Amino acid sequence: MSLHEFDALTQRMQLAFDYAANLGQYTEAAKVLYQMNDQLPDDLQLSLEELENESAVRLFISKYQPQIKSAIVEYRQRLMNF
């Protein structure tokens, strides 16, 4: 995947995440985080825990969103060096 393709994909996913979170649809926002994680190479993917109930969704998002953003930045740097 090229840097341009990755940027376009992550931008669409970030918009979907922001939209869901802003509407209070935290379960949908968490699903987008899972999808973002799946787009990363295996060595950068996080081992995301399964959501067992909806009360844990906001904690899940606050825990994993910064980590996924960091992994995306790292992968972008890799793509820029190719």
ABEGO torsion letter per residue (X at the ends): XBAAAAAAAAAAAAAAAAAAAAAGBAAAAAAAAAAAAAABBAAABBBBBBBABAAAAAAAAAAAAAAAAAAAAAAAAAAAAX
